[in-house]
């Protein structure tokens, strides 16, 4: 199982997370402020962070940006607001997922499993090297290149690119991408894709970015032609 760091000022919620996630075999570390969370992250190296946006000492978005300054650990944001612009800001700030309070522990645990799967190199059969035009994805070393030049992608961005590359030239709907990359508990969070596709296009540069086509109201396609 995993070492999970929960950062939240709601002590009752922290206790509930420790009991629920601990019951699933996870080691749960607790922090009540953003600064305490950053210190625990640096000292204890958790496998995943569950981060509340309403922290007493700093905005959770700032905490997420500071985490991303030195770590690629998967981050699941918790928030009491379901506003789309808040979700987009969290995802654009480096979060891997966004869960709205109140939430079910079973759903949160499923999202933790999904984040952990996509934060680790894949195992099992299948193509380990995907090539579409100048884009190459190496799934053994978890690396991507465009025209031979390395591209710095997060694990989730690489999984998204790999999914599109496996189905190059084909239409990948929003639901296909969400379930294929994020997991079965997803399917309606289209704002996730908008953020990740935007970031992916920027990182792929002019040569690779123009290959990633938007199909309005449908999904996306990676097309070498």
Secondary structure, 3 states (H helix, E strand, C coil): CCEEEEECCCHHHHHHHHHHHHHCCCEEEEECCHHHHHHHHHHHCCCEEEEECECCCCEHHHHHHHHHCCCCCEEEEEECCCCHHHHHHHHHCCCCEEEECCCCHHHHHHHHHHHHHHCCCCCCCCCCEEEECCEEEECCCCEEEECCEEECCCHHHHHHHHHHHHCCCCCEEHHHHHHHHHCCCCCCCHHHHHHHHHHHHHHHHHHHHCCEEEECCCEEEECCC
